[in-house]
């Protein structure tokens, strides 16, 4: 998990509410692997590479 935005997007995908085209299967796998890990210290968004 790289950012809070990614975490929210993956949880939405796992619930079938993705507006970004992330498959529910991918969201479910991500959330099961990240379950219980802290999100507080992550940045809101990851900076884009140039």
C-alpha positions as CSV (number, residue, x, y, z in Angstrom):
1,X,0.0,0.0,0.0
2,X,1.5,3.3,-1.1
3,X,-1.1,5.9,-0.1
4,X,-4.5,6.5,1.6
5,X,-6.0,7.2,-1.9
6,X,-4.9,3.8,-3.1
7,X,-6.2,2.1,0.0
8,X,-9.7,3.7,-0.5
9,X,-9.7,2.8,-4.2
10,X,-8.9,-0.8,-3.5
11,X,-11.5,-1.1,-0.7
12,X,-14.1,0.4,-3.1
13,X,-13.1,-2.1,-5.8
14,X,-13.4,-5.0,-3.3
15,X,-17.0,-3.9,-2.6
16,X,-17.8,-3.6,-6.3
17,X,-17.9,0.3,-6.3
18,X,-14.8,1.1,-8.3
19,X,-15.0,4.1,-10.6
20,X,-11.5,3.5,-11.8
21,X,-12.0,0.2,-13.5
22,X,-10.2,-1.9,-10.8
23,X,-11.7,-5.4,-10.9
24,X,-13.3,-6.6,-7.7
25,X,-11.0,-9.7,-7.6
26,X,-7.9,-7.4,-7.4
27,X,-9.5,-5.3,-4.7
28,X,-10.4,-8.3,-2.6
29,X,-6.9,-9.7,-2.9
30,X,-5.3,-6.4,-2.0
31,X,-7.5,-5.8,1.1
32,X,-7.0,-9.4,2.4
33,X,-3.2,-8.9,2.2
34,X,-3.2,-5.5,3.8
35,X,-5.7,-6.3,6.5
36,X,-4.6,-4.8,9.9
37,X,-1.8,-2.7,8.6
38,X,-1.8,0.9,9.7
39,X,-2.9,3.6,7.3
40,X,-2.4,6.7,9.5
41,X,1.2,7.4,8.5
42,X,0.7,7.0,4.7
43,X,0.7,10.1,2.5
44,X,-2.7,11.2,1.2
45,X,-1.4,10.7,-2.4
46,X,1.8,9.5,-3.9
47,X,3.6,12.0,-6.1
48,X,3.7,11.3,-9.8
49,X,7.0,10.3,-11.4
50,X,8.4,12.7,-14.0
